[in-house]
Amino acid sequence: MRGSNRISLLVIWLTLLIGLCVQIIPWSPEYNIFKPHLLMLIMAYWLIALPHRIGMGVAFLLGIVLDLFSGSLLGVHAFIFSCVAYLLIFKFQLIRNLALWQQSIIIFAVSLCYNLLVFLFQVSIYHTITISPLILVSSLIDGLLWIVIYLSLRLIRRNFAVN
């Protein structure tokens, strides 16, 4: 049982590490708005699937690590990831029982909240307004990508018996 527990934690942390590595890959400025928030999507899957394994503390830690790697002000993504984790953990049983397309709509809304919080931090810290209607496109990409992330991670979770 103990070995299974270690493998489960290793699989969870490995998927989060892969998400972090893909998240910090730089994109050109004209395509940066279309960049999916892959770390947030992977974290959202584990928060919905196994909220007892991953919680707000892990979300905060992932946000701090993302802040360190991305060069943003320390604590911005930590706060935002904690807010996302709270929103998802608060109703994880409801979200888990919805159809995949309905979950995709919820992830779209969560991604939109993520983008708006990043915008609010940019305005309050740097006093620059950099909002565009294209954040809806970014959130839409996250919502559509949720289907792929969900099915892939569910397959990984079943193959490695992560519980």
Secondary structure, DSSP 8 states (H G I E B T S, - for coil): -HHHHHHHHHHHHHHHHHHHHHHTS---TTTGGG---HHHHHHHHHHHH-TTTS-HHHHHHHHHHHHHHHT--TTHHHHHHHHHHHHHHHTHHHHHTS-HHHHHHHHHHHHHHHHHHHHHHHHHHH------TTHHHHHHHHHHHHHHHHHHHHHHHHHTT--
